[in-house]
Amino acid sequence: MDEQTVGAILEAEHRSIDEDIVRFGNGEMPDEAFRASMDLLRRHIYVEEAMMFPQLREAGLVMPIMVMEREHGEIWSVLDALQTAITDGSAGADVTGDLEALTTLLENHNAKEEPIVYPVANRALSSYDATVIKDFLASGTMPYGWTCARAV
C-alpha cells in the first residue's frame, strides 16, 4: 500500500463501495455486510474531512472542499435512511429509492472528487500526512459519534 498514493487508495474504496451497492441492490449481499460497507463509506468521508481537507484548504481548494462537504452531507443523510430501513427490517423495495439516490450522489460526487481533489491531495499532503492517512485507511476506525461537517 505504501507505493500507492492517498488518492489511488481512496479511489479504490470508491470502486469497492460502488460494487457493494450494486451487490446489495441485486440481493447478493447480506444486510450485515452492507452495513459494513456503509461504515466504510462513513469512515472514508471522515478521512477526507478530518485528515485531508484542512491541508487542501491551505493549498487553495476552498470552494471545491465546500462542495465536497455539502455533498458529503447529502450522502450522509441517505446513509442514515438506509441504516434505519435495514435495521428496522424494512429492506427490499423500501430501500430501492435510497440505493438509487446514493448511487447517483456518489457518481456525481466521485466524478468531481477524483479528478479535482485527489490529484491536489497527492501533491499537497506532506509525506508524513500521507503516511498517517494511509496507515489510518489500512486499520483505523472513525471516532464514535463523528458526523460529517454538513450532516443534516
C-alpha positions, 0 to 999 in steps of 0.5 A: 500500500505504501507505493500507492498514493492517498488518492489511488487508495481512496479511489479504490474504496470508491470502486469497492463501495460502488460494487457493494451497492450494486451487490446489495441492490441485486440481493447478493449481499447480506444486510450485515455486510452492507452495513459494513460497507456503509461504515466504510463509506462513513469512515472514508468521508471522515478521512477526507474531512478530518485528515485531508481537507484542512491541508487542501484548504491551505493549498487553495481548494476552498470552494471545491472542499465546500462542495465536497462537504455539502455533498458529503452531507447529502450522502450522509443523510441517505446513509442514515435512511438506509441504516434505519430501513435495514435495521428496522427490517424494512429492506427490499423495495423500501430501500430501492429509492435510497440505493438509487439516490446514493448511487447517483450522489456518489457518481456525481460526487466521485466524478468531481472528487477524483479528478479535482481533489485527489490529484491536489491531495497527492501533491499537497499532503506532506509525506508524513500526512500521507503516511498517517492517512494511509496507515489510518485507511489500512486499520483505523476506525472513525471516532464514535459519534463523528458526523460529517461537517454538513450532516443534516 
